Amino acid sequence: MSVSLIVGAQWGDEGKGKIVDLLATKADIVARYQGGANAGHTIVIDGKQYVLHLIPSGILTEGVKCIIGNGVVIDPVALMQEIAMLKENGIEVKDRLFISHKAHLIMPYHKLLDQVREKSSIENAIGTTGRGIGPSYIDKAKRSGIRIVDLLDRVEFEKKLRSSLEEYNNILTKIYSETEINVEELVETYLEFDKLIDPYVTDTTLLINEAVKEGKKIIVEGAQGALLDLDHGTYPFVTSSNPTSGGACTGLGLPPTKINKIIGIVKAYSTRVGNGPFPTELNDEIGEKLRKEGNEFGATTGRPRRCGWLDLIALKYSVMINGIEDIALTKLDVLDNFDELKICIGYTINGKKMKSFPANLNMDTKIDLEYITFKGWNTSLNGITTYEKLPNEVKEYIKYIEDFVDAKVTIISTSPDRNDTIIR
């Protein structure tokens, strides 16, 4: 039995797609446990770029089976577009993609409500992608959501849909002055979707647990990052699910005792998309240089990411709550052309030094940050394939991270391409 869990250890966009794709070359199954099409995993193989939003990154490795678990909320439009994109690129999906019958559906009214709410509350906006993720999870929590299994019974499906639309049309038309959504059209659209998705739908909880019993090599991947976790992130500027390692168990029906290894994906600096506290953010020429060198624009929205120095207070907290022992350090090559680098190693708020990442951070919190400065390596890491050949400045940077957060950097990424990776 070998089950490895891949978790984003920061605010998302850490490069999980590349690492999962790399590890999938030695796996039997890759399973996704939460989030929706608001996530974008970018993978580059031999110079060709693929962006996946719902289907696990392992789909690009021939023979690997991919699971979309019950914890994922599925937008039918996004899913079918993704399947079509893969087929156009000669990537076989049939008999390789398995979707939980218990996964919840994102409906058009979820997306519309997400967008109008964000626009109507500019000052308090979360900075969502507007993909309907939050409203879909709200329906799930209040037990009025529609699951894939509901499509099997047209009468029950239509009954549930009419009930939901009565509520949502009332909100959309009376509060936001939007056009009413037609029930009949929506029923027909989703029943057609059921025909398309039916070959992929199965009991994925049984599938993954049987695979564990058979000793299959399994990779479990989350979307977003730990600091966006609904319970453990910078609330309320968080996502609507649990990207932390605990979410993998509920999102797949996989017992925690079956997980052997937890790998945290860590970007060599920090970025964040959307609103919310970001202590080490750099609103200057250095932040702009990080954005330019790292091509820091959202794979899903195209929005420019906020950039800053690596924050070890936040990372140590993430290592703790996720149980991370191994770190995959990504985008190290983005730092190739800096004379000096900084890492945040301390927070002081109102004269009090914080022992851990605070739960009450907000946009206006005044934090005095303690930094340690490192000499930059000012040379390209391109072509380096072993840890020993890395410049000493790089090794010092990595060792400091390891010692501070008490986790080993075992994978180092030096470009977006699958092959440009150092395994220790």
C-alpha positions as CSV (number, residue, x, y, z in Angstrom):
1,M,0.0,0.0,0.0
2,S,1.3,3.4,-0.9
3,V,-0.9,6.5,-0.6
4,S,0.8,9.9,-1.0
5,L,-1.1,13.1,-0.3
6,I,-0.1,16.3,-2.2
7,V,-1.3,19.5,-0.5
8,G,-0.7,23.1,-1.4
9,A,1.1,24.6,1.7
10,Q,0.5,28.3,1.0
11,W,-2.3,30.3,-0.7
12,G,-2.5,28.1,-3.7
13,D,-0.7,28.3,-7.1
14,E,2.3,26.5,-5.6
15,G,2.8,24.3,-8.7
16,K,0.9,21.2,-7.5
17,G,0.0,20.3,-11.1
18,K,3.6,19.8,-12.1
19,I,4.5,17.8,-9.0
20,V,1.4,15.5,-9.3
21,D,2.1,15.0,-13.0
22,L,5.7,14.1,-12.2
23,L,4.8,11.6,-9.4
24,A,2.0,10.2,-11.4
25,T,4.5,8.6,-13.8
26,K,5.0,6.0,-11.0
27,A,1.4,5.8,-9.8
28,D,-1.7,3.7,-10.6
29,I,-4.3,6.2,-9.5
30,V,-4.5,10.0,-8.9
31,A,-7.5,11.2,-7.0
32,R,-8.8,14.8,-6.4
33,Y,-10.6,15.4,-3.2
34,Q,-12.1,19.0,-3.0
35,G,-12.7,22.3,-4.8
36,G,-14.0,22.8,-8.3
37,A,-13.2,24.5,-11.6
38,N,-11.8,27.5,-9.6
39,A,-8.5,25.7,-9.4
40,G,-6.1,25.7,-12.3
41,H,-3.2,23.2,-12.5
42,T,-0.7,24.0,-15.2
43,I,1.5,21.3,-16.5
44,V,4.2,21.5,-19.1
45,I,5.5,18.4,-20.9
46,D,8.2,18.7,-23.6
47,G,7.3,22.4,-24.0
48,K,3.5,21.8,-24.4
49,Q,1.3,23.4,-21.8
50,Y,-1.9,21.9,-20.4
51,V,-4.2,23.6,-17.9
52,L,-6.5,21.3,-15.9
53,H,-9.3,22.6,-13.7
54,L,-11.2,19.5,-12.5
55,I,-9.6,16.4,-13.9
56,P,-6.6,15.2,-11.8
57,S,-3.1,16.0,-13.2
58,G,-2.4,12.3,-13.6
59,I,-4.5,12.1,-16.7
60,L,-1.5,13.1,-18.8
61,T,0.3,9.9,-17.9
62,E,-0.8,6.9,-20.0
63,G,-2.5,4.2,-18.0
64,V,-3.0,6.2,-14.8
65,K,-6.6,6.2,-13.6
66,C,-8.1,9.4,-12.3
67,I,-10.8,9.9,-9.7
68,I,-12.9,13.0,-9.0
69,G,-14.1,12.5,-5.5
70,N,-17.3,13.3,-3.7
71,G,-15.7,16.4,-2.1
72,V,-15.4,18.1,-5.5
73,V,-18.2,20.3,-6.8
74,I,-18.6,19.8,-10.6
75,D,-19.5,22.3,-13.2
76,P,-20.7,20.2,-16.2
77,V,-19.7,22.8,-18.8
78,A,-16.1,23.0,-17.5
79,L,-15.9,19.2,-17.2
80,M,-17.0,18.5,-20.7
81,Q,-14.7,21.3,-22.1
82,E,-11.8,19.7,-20.3
83,I,-12.6,16.2,-21.6
84,A,-12.9,17.6,-25.1
85,M,-9.5,19.4,-24.8
86,L,-7.8,16.2,-23.7
87,K,-9.3,14.2,-26.5
88,E,-8.2,16.8,-29.0
89,N,-4.7,16.4,-27.7
90,G,-4.8,12.6,-28.2
91,I,-5.2,11.9,-24.5
92,E,-7.5,8.9,-23.8
93,V,-10.1,9.6,-21.0
94,K,-12.4,6.6,-21.5
95,D,-11.9,3.9,-18.8
96,R,-9.5,6.2,-17.1
97,L,-11.7,8.9,-15.5
98,F,-14.0,8.0,-12.6
99,I,-16.4,10.5,-11.1
100,S,-18.1,10.1,-7.7
101,H,-21.9,9.6,-7.9
102,K,-22.0,11.6,-4.6
103,A,-20.2,14.7,-6.0
104,H,-22.4,17.8,-6.0
105,L,-23.2,19.8,-9.1
106,I,-22.7,23.5,-9.8
107,M,-25.8,24.9,-11.4
108,P,-26.1,28.1,-13.5
109,Y,-27.8,29.9,-10.6
110,H,-24.8,29.1,-8.4
111,K,-22.4,30.9,-10.9
112,L,-24.8,33.8,-11.4
113,L,-25.3,34.4,-7.7
114,D,-21.6,34.1,-7.1
115,Q,-20.9,36.8,-9.6
116,V,-23.6,39.3,-8.7
117,R,-22.8,39.0,-5.0
118,E,-19.2,39.7,-5.6
119,K,-20.0,42.8,-7.7
120,S,-22.5,44.1,-5.2
121,S,-20.2,44.0,-2.3
122,I,-17.0,45.5,-3.7
123,E,-15.7,46.7,-0.4
124,N,-16.2,43.3,1.3
125,A,-15.5,41.2,-1.8
126,I,-13.6,37.9,-1.1
127,G,-12.1,37.9,-4.6
128,T,-13.7,34.7,-5.8
129,T,-13.4,33.4,-9.3
130,G,-17.1,33.6,-9.8
131,R,-17.4,30.0,-10.8
132,G,-20.2,29.2,-8.4
133,I,-18.1,27.2,-6.0
134,G,-19.2,28.9,-2.8
135,P,-23.0,28.8,-3.5
136,S,-22.7,25.1,-4.4
137,Y,-21.0,24.3,-1.1
138,I,-23.6,26.4,0.7
139,D,-26.4,24.2,-0.8
140,K,-24.4,21.1,0.1
141,A,-24.2,22.3,3.8
142,K,-27.8,23.2,4.0
143,R,-28.8,19.9,2.5
144,S,-30.5,21.2,-0.6
145,G,-27.7,20.5,-3.1
146,I,-28.1,18.4,-6.2
147,R,-25.7,15.4,-6.6
148,I,-24.8,13.5,-9.7
149,V,-26.7,10.5,-8.4
150,D,-29.9,12.7,-8.5
151,L,-29.8,12.8,-12.3
152,L,-30.7,9.1,-12.4
153,D,-34.3,9.9,-11.3
154,R,-35.9,12.5,-13.6
155,V,-38.9,13.1,-11.4
156,E,-36.9,13.6,-8.2
157,F,-34.3,15.7,-10.0
158,E,-36.9,18.0,-11.4
159,K,-38.6,18.2,-8.0
160,K,-35.3,19.3,-6.3
161,L,-34.4,21.7,-9.1
162,R,-37.8,23.4,-8.9
163,S,-37.5,23.8,-5.2
164,S,-34.0,25.3,-5.5
165,L,-35.0,27.6,-8.5
166,E,-37.9,29.0,-6.6
167,E,-35.6,30.2,-3.9
168,Y,-32.8,31.4,-6.3
169,N,-35.0,33.0,-8.8
170,N,-36.6,35.0,-6.0
171,I,-33.2,36.2,-4.9
172,L,-31.8,36.9,-8.4
173,T,-34.9,38.7,-9.7
174,K,-36.0,40.7,-6.6
175,I,-32.6,41.6,-5.1
176,Y,-30.3,41.6,-8.0
177,S,-32.7,42.4,-10.9
178,E,-31.4,39.4,-12.9
179,T,-33.5,37.5,-15.5
180,E,-35.4,34.5,-14.1
181,I,-33.9,31.1,-15.0
182,N,-36.2,28.7,-16.9
183,V,-36.7,25.4,-15.1
184,E,-37.6,23.3,-18.1
185,E,-34.6,24.4,-20.1
186,L,-32.3,23.6,-17.1
187,V,-33.8,20.1,-16.6
188,E,-33.2,19.2,-20.2
189,T,-29.7,20.6,-20.2
190,Y,-28.7,18.6,-17.2
191,L,-30.3,15.4,-18.3
192,E,-28.4,15.7,-21.5
193,F,-25.2,16.2,-19.4
194,D,-26.2,13.0,-17.5
195,K,-26.0,11.0,-20.8
196,L,-22.5,12.4,-21.5
197,I,-21.1,11.9,-18.0
198,D,-22.7,8.5,-17.3
199,P,-19.8,6.4,-18.6
200,Y,-17.5,8.0,-16.0
201,V,-19.8,7.9,-12.9
202,T,-19.2,5.2,-10.3
203,D,-18.8,4.6,-6.6
204,T,-15.3,6.1,-6.2
205,T,-15.2,5.5,-2.5
206,L,-15.4,1.8,-3.1
207,L,-13.0,2.1,-6.0
208,I,-10.2,3.8,-4.1
209,N,-10.5,1.7,-1.0
210,E,-10.4,-1.5,-3.1
211,A,-7.3,-0.1,-4.8
212,V,-5.7,0.5,-1.4
213,K,-6.4,-3.2,-0.5
214,E,-4.8,-4.3,-3.7
215,G,-1.6,-2.4,-2.9
216,K,-2.0,0.1,-5.8
217,K,0.2,3.3,-5.7
218,I,-2.2,6.2,-5.2
219,I,-1.6,10.0,-5.3
220,V,-4.2,12.2,-3.6
221,E,-4.3,15.8,-4.7
222,G,-6.0,18.9,-3.4
223,A,-6.8,22.2,-5.0
224,Q,-6.0,25.7,-3.7
225,G,-3.8,25.8,-0.6
226,A,-3.9,25.3,3.2
227,L,-4.0,29.0,4.0
228,L,-7.3,29.2,2.0
229,D,-8.8,26.4,4.1
230,L,-12.3,27.1,5.3
231,D,-11.4,26.3,8.9
232,H,-7.7,26.9,9.1
233,G,-7.1,29.7,6.5
234,T,-7.3,33.5,6.6
235,Y,-11.0,33.5,7.2
236,P,-13.2,35.0,5.7
237,F,-10.8,35.3,2.7
238,V,-10.8,31.6,2.1
239,T,-12.2,29.0,-0.2
240,S,-15.4,27.0,0.6
241,S,-13.8,23.6,1.2
242,N,-10.9,22.1,3.1
243,P,-7.7,21.9,1.0
244,T,-5.8,20.8,4.1
245,S,-4.8,17.1,4.4
246,G,-7.8,16.3,6.6
247,G,-10.1,17.2,3.6
248,A,-8.7,14.3,1.7
249,C,-10.4,11.8,3.9
250,T,-13.9,13.3,3.8
251,G,-13.5,14.2,0.1
252,L,-12.7,10.7,-1.0
253,G,-14.0,8.4,1.8
254,L,-10.4,7.4,2.5
255,P,-9.5,6.5,6.1
256,P,-6.6,8.6,7.5
257,T,-4.8,5.4,8.5
258,K,-4.3,4.6,4.8
259,I,-2.3,7.7,4.0
260,N,1.5,7.0,4.2
261,K,3.1,10.3,3.2
262,I,2.1,14.0,3.0
263,I,4.0,16.2,0.7
264,G,3.6,19.9,0.9
265,I,4.1,22.0,-2.3
266,V,5.8,25.2,-1.5
267,K,6.7,28.0,-3.8
268,A,10.1,29.5,-3.2
269,Y,8.5,32.9,-2.5
270,S,4.9,33.8,-1.7
271,T,1.9,34.7,-3.9
272,R,-1.8,35.2,-3.4
273,V,-4.8,35.7,-5.7
274,G,-7.8,37.7,-4.6
275,N,-8.3,39.7,-1.4
276,G,-7.2,38.9,2.1
277,P,-4.2,39.4,4.4
278,F,-0.8,38.8,2.9
279,P,1.9,39.9,5.4
280,T,4.9,39.7,3.1
281,E,3.3,41.3,0.1
282,L,5.6,43.6,-1.9
283,N,3.9,46.5,-3.6
284,D,7.1,47.7,-5.2
285,E,9.6,46.9,-8.0
286,I,10.7,43.7,-6.3
287,G,7.1,42.4,-6.2
288,E,6.7,43.4,-9.8
289,K,9.9,41.6,-10.7
290,L,8.7,38.4,-8.9
291,R,5.4,38.6,-10.9
292,K,7.2,39.1,-14.2
293,E,9.9,36.5,-13.7
294,G,7.4,34.0,-12.3
295,N,4.6,34.7,-14.8
296,E,2.3,35.1,-11.9
297,F,-1.1,35.3,-13.5
298,G,-4.0,33.0,-12.5
299,A,-4.4,29.9,-14.7
300,T,-8.2,30.1,-14.2
301,T,-8.9,33.9,-14.2
302,G,-5.7,35.4,-15.7
303,R,-5.6,37.8,-12.7
304,P,-2.2,39.1,-11.7
305,R,-1.1,37.4,-8.5
306,R,0.1,39.4,-5.5
307,C,3.7,38.6,-4.8
308,G,6.0,38.7,-1.8
309,W,8.9,37.1,0.1
310,L,8.6,33.6,1.5
311,D,6.8,33.6,4.8
312,L,8.1,30.9,7.2
313,I,5.7,31.7,10.0
314,A,2.8,30.9,7.7
315,L,4.6,27.9,6.3
316,K,5.5,26.4,9.7
317,Y,1.8,26.7,10.6
318,S,0.8,24.9,7.4
319,V,3.4,22.1,8.0
320,M,1.9,21.6,11.5
321,I,-1.8,21.4,10.5
322,N,-1.2,19.2,7.5
323,G,1.4,16.9,9.0
324,I,3.9,17.7,6.2
325,E,7.2,15.9,6.4
326,D,8.4,16.3,2.8
327,I,8.4,19.5,0.8
328,A,8.4,20.0,-3.0
329,L,10.0,23.4,-3.5
330,T,8.8,25.0,-6.7
331,K,9.7,27.9,-8.9
332,L,13.2,28.2,-7.4
333,D,14.5,29.4,-10.8
334,V,12.3,32.5,-10.5
335,L,14.8,33.8,-7.9
336,D,17.8,33.3,-10.3
337,N,18.4,37.0,-10.9
338,F,18.2,38.6,-7.5
339,D,21.2,40.1,-5.7
340,E,19.6,39.3,-2.3
341,L,16.6,37.4,-1.0
342,K,14.6,37.7,2.1
343,I,12.6,35.3,4.2
344,C,10.1,36.3,6.9
345,I,10.8,34.6,10.2
346,G,8.8,36.6,12.7
347,Y,5.5,38.5,13.3
348,T,5.1,41.2,16.0
349,I,1.5,42.6,16.4
350,N,0.9,45.4,18.9
351,G,4.3,44.9,20.5
352,K,3.6,41.2,21.0
353,K,5.7,38.6,19.2
354,M,3.5,35.9,17.7
355,K,4.2,32.2,18.6
356,S,2.2,31.0,15.6
357,F,0.3,32.2,12.6
358,P,-2.5,34.3,14.0
359,A,-6.2,33.5,13.5
360,N,-7.4,37.1,13.5
361,L,-5.4,38.5,10.7
362,N,-7.2,41.0,8.5
363,M,-6.4,43.5,5.8
364,D,-5.7,46.3,8.3
365,T,-3.6,44.3,10.8
366,K,-0.4,46.2,11.3
367,I,2.4,43.6,11.5
368,D,6.1,44.2,12.2
369,L,7.9,41.6,10.2
370,E,11.3,40.1,11.0
371,Y,13.3,39.1,8.0
372,I,16.5,37.2,7.4
373,T,18.5,38.2,4.3
374,F,20.3,35.7,2.0
375,K,22.8,36.4,-0.8
376,G,21.2,35.7,-4.2
377,W,22.9,33.1,-6.5
378,N,22.6,35.3,-9.6
379,T,23.0,32.4,-12.0
380,S,20.7,30.2,-14.0
381,L,19.6,26.9,-12.4
382,N,18.7,25.6,-15.9
383,G,20.1,22.2,-16.6
384,I,21.1,21.3,-13.0
385,T,19.9,17.8,-12.3
386,T,21.4,17.0,-8.9
387,Y,21.3,18.7,-5.5
388,E,25.1,18.6,-5.2
389,K,25.5,20.8,-8.3
390,L,23.3,23.6,-7.0
391,P,25.1,26.8,-6.0
392,N,25.9,27.1,-2.3
393,E,23.6,30.0,-1.9
394,V,20.7,27.9,-3.0
395,K,21.6,25.1,-0.5
396,E,21.8,27.7,2.3
397,Y,18.3,29.0,1.3
398,I,16.9,25.5,1.3
399,K,18.6,24.4,4.5
400,Y,17.2,27.4,6.4
401,I,13.7,26.6,5.3
402,E,14.1,22.9,6.4
403,D,15.5,23.8,9.8
404,F,12.8,26.4,10.5
405,V,9.7,24.4,9.6
406,D,11.1,21.0,10.4
407,A,10.4,19.3,7.1
408,K,12.7,18.0,4.4
409,V,12.9,19.5,0.9
410,T,13.0,16.3,-1.2
411,I,11.8,17.7,-4.6
412,I,13.1,20.9,-6.2
413,S,11.6,22.3,-9.4
414,T,13.7,24.5,-11.6
415,S,11.3,25.2,-14.4
416,P,7.6,24.4,-15.4
417,D,8.7,21.4,-17.5
418,R,8.3,18.0,-16.0
419,N,11.9,17.0,-16.6
420,D,13.4,20.0,-14.8
421,T,13.2,18.6,-11.4
422,I,15.7,17.5,-8.8
423,I,14.8,14.5,-6.6
424,R,16.8,14.2,-3.4
